[in-house]
Amino acid sequence: MNTSFARRTLLAAALGAAGVTTAFAHHGWSWTVEEQSELTGTIEDIYIGNPHAVLMVAAEDGSWTVELSPPARTRAAGFDENAAKVGDEVTAIGNRSADPNEKRMKAVQIVVNGKTYDIYPDRIETES
């Protein structure tokens, strides 16, 4: 077996594994607090693309980044390019960043124009 080829293959596998680990860390929930909160504001920007859909929301305390899910899951929840527009009011329910200085939330549910979109239905906390 060609030693150079084997080294390149091993290096590619190691880099691929490192990339997967980074992706899981970024896309997980470890950066959020456990309790869910509600954020209401006006949509400043909408992005539906990889790695996940994002809403920029102007709230009373500043501009927030509201992360949704990857595009396929976001669209499966019914939220697509035609569901909202810049200037619409939005209420996002989700888990905010554990860093209190970061205005960032991972939304499990959003409400736009009176319609509810369950982005992560298995993570929505219900009042008991």
Residue, then its C-alpha position, 0 to 999 in steps of 0.5 A: m500500500n502506498t504510504s503517502f496515500a495511507r497518510r492522506t486518507l488517515l489525515a482526511a478521516a481525522l479532519g473529518a471527525a474533527g469537523v463533525t465534533t465542531a458541528f455537533a458542538h455548534h448545533g447542539w443546545s449546550w450553549t443555551v440555558e435550560e429554562q425557556s423564555e419568550l422574546t417579542g419583537t420585529i423581524e429585521d432580517i430572515y435567512i433560511g439556509n445552512p447551517h440553520a435558519v435565522l431571524m434577526v429580531a429588534a426587541e426592546d433591549g436590542s437586536w437578537t439573533v434567533e436561531l431556528s433549525p436546519p432549512a429542511r426541518t424549518r420548512a417542515a414546520g411550515f415556516d418558509e420564505n413566504a411565511a414572514k417578511v421584514g417588519d412583521e411582529v414575531t414571538a419566539i419561545g426558546n432557550r437563550s444563550a447562557d452568556p447573559n451578554e449575548k442576545r441569542m436564542k435557539a427557538v423551539q417555537i415562533v409565532v408570526n402573523g397569528k400562526t404558530y410554527d413548532i420548530y422543535p415540537d419535542r422541546i416545547e415546555t408546557e405549563s403544568 
